């Protein structure tokens, strides 16, 4: 089977299977997570070989789980950077660890499919030609859980690990599900999901980002807006549970920010 077809079927089939298993809401009921749902500790960083109660592993040996009851996607990563400027918050393992706080051992399309299964319709990633348009789509809260050096369980919003280089305070912007896209190999005709190159949860804008900020955020080294908030980040090598909770009640497509292209 052509690899592009296999990838497409994997994404669509996985999303369809999870949608069938996810609890359905009554007519007229708001499709939104409970306020505290994102703060329930899934604990997958403690032992990612086991499936905690209520979590469904999405592929044998994979490290992505669906929490259908709480309308969220769970994965696990590892701290790989604690200092310096950032283009990513989390990259795929083996890709962009030099500019990301966390490295995640998964395929981006699996997480994409899981978000779709929960009802999050991707918007579009950032565009730069003929003019700049910010990424748009449903807001996705990113919550972190880990064990500190004293053996205590901790949790934080991902924004708390990122410092605004101008204000010195935690980042205030949150992520949207732009959904990356596909590129085609002209030589073989195969299609590939762009975010598999590492652009998983981005801080600088990329047209390949799965999750991105809905504002203009340069990837130019001299204009990077954000850096690692070292004092808030546990030691390198710390395993971390990442919880992605889409705000499904806010999934209306906003008017994207448009800015003339720089010449």
C-alpha angles and dihedrals in degrees: 000000000000108000093231091055091047091051092048092049091047092055096043096040093049092049092048094049093049092046090056091051096045117096113259125227125232118254111283094014114131113251096223134126118251109261093251098038094097090053096059107112110238092188096207091138089066093064118350092186089075131065112230117222112284095018123109118204108226100211133016108268091004125128102224123097134187118224098195095175094056095034097237143117121232129201136156132237143169131238107251103162133031104169138047141033120327139217094169137033093199129008132183113270113271096022123076107357091139091070103028133080094213134034116206123201099217143089114265093222091061091058090043090054092047092054090049090050089057090055100263107140110204116238115197136290123245116293126206105181131098085359136347117273120179121233114267138187139099115334113251121201114215114205126182132210127186145144116256127219090270092056094254122137113242136183136188143165109263091239089068090067092056123073126206104235092215102046100028088225131113116284112270099196120092132207132266129204102246090161103220111235144228133281125201126226102225092203096055104018090233121142125218133194104248097217091065086083086073106274095130109135107005135196097182115055118263127169086223096055120127091197119018141162115269091228135072106277115169125226090203110115094228092050103042110140102199142049138182113282092224097188091057098047123086121232121296111273095034111141114231134192111225117204118195112196116181117213095228096178089062097051095117110124109253125213102268122234108257123198129172113257115259115248 
